């Protein structure tokens, strides 16, 4: 037997340490939480992506009484960006969560389904997505793309 350990590499930033483009992305994700439709969980999540041409697009989670019918903020945003701008790679995504009247202290990572979609987007455009996860105590910045958060990936290579 051989033990293999995977570690996640990220940098912990304060808001002021981010460059202006990343601050805008985080601000847009935070603002997007307020348009969330989350009457059941009361857990509002916003996401924002920056495209290669500089356009920033935001989205938020949309819940449904039939839980599987809802959609996370990350996927809502990624799917809209890909539908509206199919020829523009996604450079970065920021995610923020708001609950109990405040933003979360610790950054909230994407769920498994969102990670899988992010992997597909990275493969579609042949480039890693910079990931910024906002928390009031600090911002996790992952420069290595989604494989840092999803080490054992399932992709199209298994289907050929």
Secondary structure, 3 states (H helix, E strand, C coil): CCCCCCCCCCEEECHHHCCHHHHHHHHHHHHHHCCCECCCCCEEEEEEEEECCCCEEEEECECCCCHHHCECHHHHHHHHHHHHCCCCCEEEEEEEEEECCEECCCCCCCCHHHHHHHHHHHHHHCCCCEEEEEECCEEEEECCCHHHCCCCCCCHHHHC
